[in-house]
């Protein structure tokens, strides 16, 4: 993470982290579902490094602040759905 931060800078490291956490959460949910219900295997650790690399590579090709704009629009859509229920 330090090397990625030195290469990309402070502003982009937040986008890389956000993207890595989001991609990691989605893939981890899928892997845990497959392990629990299909393979019926024990829990194992899942490394976070590959998700950081995926986030760094994605931020190389995405325009600046695309991750933040997408995340904020996702949060706004979810909050509008929640508020429309009440």
Secondary structure, DSSP 8 states (H G I E B T S, - for coil): -HHHHHHH-HHHHHHHHHHHHHHHHHHHHHHHHIIIIII--------SHHHHHHHHHHHHHS-TTHHHHHHHHHHHHHHHHHHHH-
